[in-house]
């Protein structure tokens, strides 16, 4: 199950050797060794330990037993005994000397003792070609780690404490944009130094809520998400409307591990939904991260066609009217992100241009390190950059997520402190440096209601940047409460559209002086489509005295196209209006041409001419005082009017 995923985060259980290769061991010793290996694989560490210790004590040349014992000590977090066990067989007169040296050097590296690791690797002669090649690579990795350690980044790393962390392994943090919900995966029953596969050990999703500025004690997410099996690697959508997670070996699954999602309705989660192919396959898919624009999901998979063992992929997503999701064929993120080794736990930030992930294949401290990559205007990702020491250690740092504003991050590690709790969740402040997200994102809460009944409505919300003409956020409101949370870049002009079948389109514009916010009492009231009703399109822009649409208008008009397709019987008239400045004839011509420009755009997007009309009114229908600049701005507008439904 999820244990398959976690196994990627540690050494594979044990590189147990073919017993026929065991050095100078009697049949009785080999039999005892086989039994010990079975016990270890079953998680019976305490039972296996005395058997292996006896074998090692009585036969120093039985190196297989020493190697397995050392691995077992490593799993039990007894690093001194792990090292001393390997030192006892890493001697020229003991069989498989160079193999033991390699294991000893790797153990030093795993303890962050890079200097001793280098010294040990350097004992491998070039005549041992296979070992020598690997040793040289590992020496360089250790030198890279020393260099990173010599340039520490001023991170303020804080354990999140007992309300989030438990005595068990805690990992895969996730947080909503409004920072009201926090989730983790907990390996219930798995204490530090114990087996991942012990009796009663399983993974569940837990959720904490913020009350009075503090996180409440984390609680099991409930039976809609968790089962008697294992669930984890979960992540919220920014607004907390969706929770994505991974489950393995379910009867509803396609492969070993599949991505599922659940939709929040009020305080409840829907039953888990497996979207099937093409998102999921016969291989394993895990670590989902939903884009703020609601049109992509990033995840890790070992499916064919990748660069390495586990790669990061993404799939296009469509949010359907009922809130269900539809996924396209995944594509690999390519060599800028992926390596021949393992990449996992991608996290796409709220700015949609900053990607954090963990990798074993790039220059790092050891184990899994956290890296950051940035997407340019052409959609290309930069080469992953190590976030740095001391956040990254020789152990595993995974599940790195950053809040929407970009000043706090959360991650899981087993290398930050020795507190007897295994993996814990940590919080850091992102004070500066080039590891922060490109943009600071702010959130706003709201709700959508029927204007007549005030009943909540589930509708699609789109937020877009006027400057870049790109969607920055998309989701749906809660079908039970009508509540929603949106994200938008700080200090940018923002457009907001709400679309619901059978209702008029909602259009609003916000500026840095009037940031995105909604009346939580009245909500966004949607009016049902009726002949004669109108809506001002607040994000249609023209240059002064011009009637050519500015590109900043395109996304608003695209939402109007979506409105027309969602309501195929509706016919509209596009009305152009001006302020009082200029002659009557001039303003009339300008208003007609501006309305026609929007009309032509809709036709270019496939809307039939028979469903459209346009008309100019010049300065004849003001809605505000033309004696003020603010009033004249309001009067210069484009509207739609329903003429048939």
Secondary structure, 3 states (H helix, E strand, C coil): CHHHHHHCCCCCCCCCCCHHHCCCCCHHHHHHHHHHHHHHHCCCHHHHHHHHHHHHHHCCCCHHHHHHHHHHHHHCCCHHHHHHHHHHHCCCCCCCHHHHHHHHHHHHHHCCCHHHHHHHHCCCCCCCHHHHHHHHHHHHHHHHHHHHHCCCCCCEEEECCCCCCCCCEEEEEEECCCCCEEEEEEEECCCCCCCCCCCCCEEEEEEEEEECCEECCCEECCCCCCCCCCEEEEEECCCCCEEEEEEECCCCCCCCEEEEEEEEECCEECCCEECCCCCCCCCEEEEEEECCCCCEEEEEECCCCCCCCEEEEEEEEEECCCCCEEECCCEECCCCCCCCCEEEEEEECCCCCEEEEEECCCCCCCCCEEEEEEECCCCCECCCEECCCCCCCCCCEEEEEECCCCCEEEEEECCCCCCCCCCEEEEEECCCCCCCCCCCEEEEEEEEEECCCCCECCCEEEEEECCCCEEEEEEECCCCCCEEEEEEECCCCEEEEEECCCECCEEEEEECCECCCCCCCCCEEECECCCCCEEEECCCCECCCCCCECHHHHHHHHHHHHHHHHCCCCEEEEEEECCCCCCHHHHHHHHHHHHHHHHHHHHHCCCCHHHEEEEECCCCCCCCCCCCHHHHHHHCEEEEEEEEC
